[in-house]
């Protein structure tokens, strides 16, 4: 399978590609993708959990047991559980957030979708997200999935990243450009 942007050249890309291939063979790519989204959300919401996977003082066995408990809580599929065990055994749990992003990119590419990372100063409403999605789909010529996040430092406007393309219409960037222009 050809991966977008040479993802399989990186460590996290190789793990994500292997997981995607296994999920494809078993016909449960969407279940694994959903599992990984739940895990990613759990890491974002729990600094303790995020710290657990990065702490080198925690043994492989203890990290594996902790993630097994998390897998029970999140009702993860057997393939995802086994994958977490492999990562734990190979001491690669610290790379899990990057593996999750790489898997998501590979799965979206396989479906003919693009994922747009959208940062705004304030949370967007459903109507705004839908209007943005339609404009991005018209521009890209394919389905676009939007992952929105809030960054108050933008002051206003938004920053959209699709693959290696970046559209920055934030007030912060405009103010910085104006300041540079005034300096001469």
Steps between C-alpha positions, in 0.01 A plus 500: 500500500639841406499734795462874477805718542742217569340427836640147506855638505465599867484266799145602586406466134627142484298403807191683367540335157531155655190558713309634199595196291384263776177695549438495121554124484251451784255754359491717810687818409217719627489318836876539549484863391222561751704326772802715424289817507372400846856440614619831360219679677583320825865613473387855438266501799727321747850638560563199728430256218714701259778501762468123549591418142800735507646395835805278443500392867176306456570141400363351180275271700356777716442726200333211319272429800405866528417521130306175525284662768452805277409268211234337721363839597483618138375161369774478236498229234730195534724616214555839665570330835756270340660796328534683833665187640752499214576869555545439872724198441716697258515807725327713237206627706647851503442508123131409529362855439706528180395147394136598552541805275684295235231229503229763461684651203547161334134403552376834366727468196365150433144638508596787268464755778719779620522602863506870578641614834317824576608729785282793596504757779146400602308176459316471169130417483371203300379731220841665476680165491267375227548817290878473540491130409306576179746773398799276569344212304443731204862614521650151549268307267443222755329434832647690792479401865548790740680474833434826681697636794499829689814714534420831676841640399375533141285796617259443210480338159616145440789280395425202275754225433431231240799274451793729426278796402429772754249785475562757773244778526545563872510849642822413684678431168358816343617709794846341485519572125395860558764539773768362265390734222517800732855409608604539139 
